[in-house]
Amino acid sequence: MKLAHQGININDSHWTVFIAYIHETLKELGVESKTFDNLVSFASSLKDEIVDLF
Ligand code: HEM
């Protein structure tokens, strides 16, 4: 995961937009909020390998 995201300078505000898009998309599709919570929890477990790598 680190290798794929290294050198493209993804920061916290990119991360926030990423999560917001997931939220909007799942809402639009009528997916229950528990699924969103699970997805955010999974995504967050990988955040250190994606954000602020430089
Ligand atoms: C949990 C969240 C994420 C997962 C599981 C994930 C997963 C991946 C994977 C597996 C790749 C490699 C794809 C390939 O080479 O075939 C990739 C590439 C990439 N990801 Fe993510 N990603 C996540 C979040 C993000 C975020 C938040 C951004 C930017 C806002 C992002 C931007 C990119 C970009 C630009 C690439 C292409 C890099 C390149 O090929 O040079 N990703 N991601």
Backbone and ligand atoms as CSV (ligand in chain L), in Angstrom:
chain,resi,resn,atom,element,x,y,z
A,1,MET,N,N,0.831,-1.199,0.000
A,1,MET,CA,C,0.000,0.000,0.000
A,1,MET,C,C,0.874,1.261,0.000
A,2,LYS,N,N,1.950,1.210,0.809
A,2,LYS,CA,C,2.870,2.351,0.877
A,2,LYS,C,C,3.482,2.645,-0.493
A,3,LEU,N,N,3.923,1.611,-1.130
A,3,LEU,CA,C,4.585,1.759,-2.432
A,3,LEU,C,C,3.676,2.454,-3.446
A,4,ALA,N,N,2.397,2.071,-3.443
A,4,ALA,CA,C,1.449,2.644,-4.417
A,4,ALA,C,C,1.211,4.133,-4.176
A,5,HIS,N,N,1.335,4.598,-2.916
A,5,HIS,CA,C,0.960,5.976,-2.591
A,5,HIS,C,C,2.135,6.884,-2.266
A,6,GLN,N,N,3.321,6.328,-2.317
A,6,GLN,CA,C,4.506,7.130,-2.019
A,6,GLN,C,C,4.788,8.117,-3.145
A,7,GLY,N,N,5.215,9.347,-2.765
A,7,GLY,CA,C,5.651,10.304,-3.775
A,7,GLY,C,C,4.530,11.083,-4.435
A,8,ILE,N,N,3.261,10.855,-4.044
A,8,ILE,CA,C,2.164,11.618,-4.650
A,8,ILE,C,C,1.521,12.570,-3.638
A,9,ASN,N,N,2.175,12.706,-2.481
A,9,ASN,CA,C,1.830,13.757,-1.498
A,9,ASN,C,C,0.361,13.827,-1.112
A,10,ILE,N,N,-0.199,12.719,-0.763
A,10,ILE,CA,C,-1.584,12.718,-0.276
A,10,ILE,C,C,-1.576,13.228,1.169
A,11,ASN,N,N,-2.366,14.275,1.422
A,11,ASN,CA,C,-2.391,14.836,2.777
A,11,ASN,C,C,-3.774,14.645,3.418
A,12,ASP,N,N,-3.916,15.212,4.629
A,12,ASP,CA,C,-5.147,15.014,5.391
A,12,ASP,C,C,-6.382,15.560,4.678
A,13,SER,N,N,-6.213,16.679,3.952
A,13,SER,CA,C,-7.412,17.225,3.302
A,13,SER,C,C,-7.841,16.343,2.129
A,14,HIS,N,N,-6.873,15.716,1.449
A,14,HIS,CA,C,-7.252,14.732,0.413
A,14,HIS,C,C,-8.017,13.574,1.061
A,15,TRP,N,N,-7.506,13.142,2.203
A,15,TRP,CA,C,-8.128,12.027,2.913
A,15,TRP,C,C,-9.580,12.366,3.270
A,16,THR,N,N,-9.783,13.586,3.776
A,16,THR,CA,C,-11.121,14.019,4.187
A,16,THR,C,C,-12.085,14.017,2.996
A,17,VAL,N,N,-11.599,14.489,1.847
A,17,VAL,CA,C,-12.439,14.492,0.643
A,17,VAL,C,C,-12.767,13.051,0.223
A,18,PHE,N,N,-11.758,12.193,0.300
A,18,PHE,CA,C,-11.928,10.765,-0.035
A,18,PHE,C,C,-13.046,10.144,0.804
A,19,ILE,N,N,-13.006,10.385,2.117
A,19,ILE,CA,C,-14.027,9.830,3.017
A,19,ILE,C,C,-15.402,10.457,2.705
A,20,ALA,N,N,-15.410,11.765,2.437
A,20,ALA,CA,C,-16.677,12.444,2.133
A,20,ALA,C,C,-17.315,11.873,0.861
A,21,TYR,N,N,-16.483,11.582,-0.148
A,21,TYR,CA,C,-17.017,10.993,-1.395
A,21,TYR,C,C,-17.599,9.606,-1.137
A,22,ILE,N,N,-16.902,8.831,-0.325
A,22,ILE,CA,C,-17.437,7.498,0.010
A,22,ILE,C,C,-18.798,7.655,0.689
A,23,HIS,N,N,-18.853,8.605,1.620
A,23,HIS,CA,C,-20.093,8.830,2.363
A,23,HIS,C,C,-21.239,9.203,1.425
A,24,GLU,N,N,-20.991,10.193,0.574
A,24,GLU,CA,C,-22.028,10.647,-0.362
A,24,GLU,C,C,-22.474,9.524,-1.284
A,25,THR,N,N,-21.498,8.772,-1.784
A,25,THR,CA,C,-21.809,7.692,-2.733
A,25,THR,C,C,-22.675,6.615,-2.079
A,26,LEU,N,N,-22.269,6.206,-0.874
A,26,LEU,CA,C,-23.034,5.149,-0.201
A,26,LEU,C,C,-24.443,5.635,0.156
A,27,LYS,N,N,-24.531,6.912,0.542
A,27,LYS,CA,C,-25.852,7.476,0.855
A,27,LYS,C,C,-26.749,7.445,-0.378
A,28,GLU,N,N,-26.173,7.902,-1.500
A,28,GLU,CA,C,-26.931,7.942,-2.754
A,28,GLU,C,C,-27.408,6.551,-3.169
A,29,LEU,N,N,-26.593,5.545,-2.867
A,29,LEU,CA,C,-26.950,4.170,-3.240
A,29,LEU,C,C,-27.859,3.510,-2.203
A,30,GLY,N,N,-28.131,4.242,-1.116
A,30,GLY,CA,C,-29.025,3.695,-0.090
A,30,GLY,C,C,-28.387,2.628,0.781
A,31,VAL,N,N,-27.065,2.646,0.847
A,31,VAL,CA,C,-26.360,1.653,1.665
A,31,VAL,C,C,-26.463,2.058,3.142
A,32,GLU,N,N,-26.687,1.105,4.002
A,32,GLU,CA,C,-26.896,1.453,5.421
A,32,GLU,C,C,-25.626,2.036,6.057
A,33,SER,N,N,-25.837,2.903,7.037
A,33,SER,CA,C,-24.706,3.649,7.599
A,33,SER,C,C,-23.706,2.750,8.320
A,34,LYS,N,N,-24.161,1.600,8.775
A,34,LYS,CA,C,-23.247,0.641,9.415
A,34,LYS,C,C,-22.143,0.218,8.423
A,35,THR,N,N,-22.532,0.065,7.168
A,35,THR,CA,C,-21.562,-0.321,6.143
A,35,THR,C,C,-20.534,0.788,5.943
A,36,PHE,N,N,-21.021,2.033,5.956
A,36,PHE,CA,C,-20.102,3.170,5.861
A,36,PHE,C,C,-19.129,3.151,7.039
A,37,ASP,N,N,-19.657,2.950,8.237
A,37,ASP,CA,C,-18.801,2.903,9.434
A,37,ASP,C,C,-17.725,1.826,9.285
A,38,ASN,N,N,-18.132,0.656,8.807
A,38,ASN,CA,C,-17.175,-0.438,8.630
A,38,ASN,C,C,-16.101,-0.083,7.602
A,39,LEU,N,N,-16.544,0.562,6.533
A,39,LEU,CA,C,-15.611,0.936,5.469
A,39,LEU,C,C,-14.608,1.985,5.949
A,40,VAL,N,N,-15.107,2.956,6.702
A,40,VAL,CA,C,-14.221,3.994,7.230
A,40,VAL,C,C,-13.229,3.375,8.213
A,41,SER,N,N,-13.724,2.444,8.998
A,41,SER,CA,C,-12.861,1.775,9.953
A,41,SER,C,C,-11.747,1.000,9.214
A,42,PHE,N,N,-12.119,0.313,8.147
A,42,PHE,CA,C,-11.116,-0.411,7.350
A,42,PHE,C,C,-10.139,0.567,6.686
A,43,ALA,N,N,-10.672,1.608,6.060
A,43,ALA,CA,C,-9.819,2.589,5.371
A,43,ALA,C,C,-8.857,3.233,6.369
A,44,SER,N,N,-9.365,3.566,7.552
A,44,SER,CA,C,-8.538,4.235,8.557
A,44,SER,C,C,-7.378,3.353,9.015
A,45,SER,N,N,-7.600,2.056,8.991
A,45,SER,CA,C,-6.526,1.145,9.409
A,45,SER,C,C,-5.358,1.196,8.417
A,46,LEU,N,N,-5.613,1.728,7.212
A,46,LEU,CA,C,-4.559,1.807,6.192
A,46,LEU,C,C,-4.012,3.228,6.013
A,47,LYS,N,N,-4.606,4.179,6.740
A,47,LYS,CA,C,-4.285,5.588,6.504
A,47,LYS,C,C,-2.783,5.880,6.599
A,48,ASP,N,N,-2.126,5.295,7.594
A,48,ASP,CA,C,-0.686,5.544,7.780
A,48,ASP,C,C,0.157,5.075,6.598
A,49,GLU,N,N,-0.414,4.223,5.758
A,49,GLU,CA,C,0.324,3.734,4.600
A,49,GLU,C,C,-0.039,4.515,3.335
A,50,ILE,N,N,-0.870,5.565,3.509
A,50,ILE,CA,C,-1.367,6.309,2.349
A,50,ILE,C,C,-1.102,7.816,2.469
A,51,VAL,N,N,-1.280,8.341,3.690
A,51,VAL,CA,C,-1.239,9.800,3.907
A,51,VAL,C,C,0.102,10.249,4.497
A,52,ASP,N,N,0.570,11.402,4.040
A,52,ASP,CA,C,1.788,12.040,4.578
A,52,ASP,C,C,3.039,11.169,4.451
A,53,LEU,N,N,3.217,10.552,3.315
A,53,LEU,CA,C,4.400,9.698,3.134
A,53,LEU,C,C,5.616,10.472,2.612
A,54,PHE,N,N,5.386,11.368,1.709
A,54,PHE,CA,C,6.434,12.185,1.057
A,54,PHE,C,C,7.632,11.389,0.546
L,1,HEM,C1,C,-8.133,2.712,2.102
L,1,HEM,C2,C,-7.976,3.549,1.097
L,1,HEM,C3,C,-7.213,3.212,-0.159
L,1,HEM,C4,C,-6.911,2.002,-0.710
L,1,HEM,C5,C,-7.311,0.612,-0.201
L,1,HEM,C6,C,-6.115,2.263,-1.911
L,1,HEM,C7,C,-5.601,1.287,-2.737
L,1,HEM,C8,C,-4.778,1.524,-3.802
L,1,HEM,C9,C,-4.070,0.520,-4.580
L,1,HEM,C10,C,-4.183,-0.991,-4.338
L,1,HEM,C11,C,-3.377,1.139,-5.541
L,1,HEM,C12,C,-2.472,0.496,-6.604
L,1,HEM,C13,C,-3.273,0.195,-7.842
L,1,HEM,C14,C,-2.415,-0.448,-8.896
L,1,HEM,O1,O,-1.233,-0.093,-9.042
L,1,HEM,O2,O,-2.917,-1.321,-9.601
L,1,HEM,C15,C,-3.618,2.559,-5.391
L,1,HEM,C16,C,-3.078,3.537,-6.215
L,1,HEM,C17,C,-3.352,4.875,-6.107
L,1,HEM,N1,N,-4.078,5.490,-5.120
L,1,HEM,FE1,FE,-4.979,4.573,-3.576
L,1,HEM,N2,N,-5.981,3.608,-2.079
L,1,HEM,C18,C,-6.621,4.230,-1.033
L,1,HEM,C19,C,-6.713,5.589,-0.811
L,1,HEM,C20,C,-6.286,6.557,-1.658
L,1,HEM,C21,C,-6.477,7.981,-1.481
L,1,HEM,C22,C,-7.160,8.612,-0.256
L,1,HEM,C23,C,-5.936,8.604,-2.562
L,1,HEM,C24,C,-5.894,10.063,-2.907
L,1,HEM,C25,C,-6.728,10.962,-2.406
L,1,HEM,C26,C,-5.376,7.570,-3.418
L,1,HEM,C27,C,-4.732,7.798,-4.620
L,1,HEM,C28,C,-4.119,6.827,-5.380
L,1,HEM,C29,C,-3.382,7.103,-6.616
L,1,HEM,C30,C,-3.201,8.470,-7.275
L,1,HEM,C31,C,-2.902,5.872,-7.069
L,1,HEM,C32,C,-2.071,5.606,-8.331
L,1,HEM,C33,C,-0.608,5.719,-7.995
L,1,HEM,C34,C,0.247,5.425,-9.223
L,1,HEM,O3,O,-0.059,4.470,-9.944
L,1,HEM,O4,O,1.216,6.132,-9.419
L,1,HEM,N3,N,-5.609,6.354,-2.846
L,1,HEM,N4,N,-4.461,2.758,-4.331
